[in-house]
């Protein structure tokens, strides 16, 4: 029988998004998501060592700018 325990450890108080304890688990969950196109795993700026899953900005998806250019200096 498949493991039915959630891969996330709870929700971020500030963002309201699921918290994943590692990038590996966040990316695994992202691959299992049916609409993962245009999404990525990224570190939570408030909880060190934990990750969220979210959509890439429209400008990144359309190739006008790169994600590092948008998020530079936010970590």
Protein Blocks (a to p, Z undefined) as FASTA:
>chain_A
ZZfbdfbfbdcfklopacdfbfklmmmmmmmpmblghiacdddfklghiacdddddfklm
nopacfklmmgokZZ
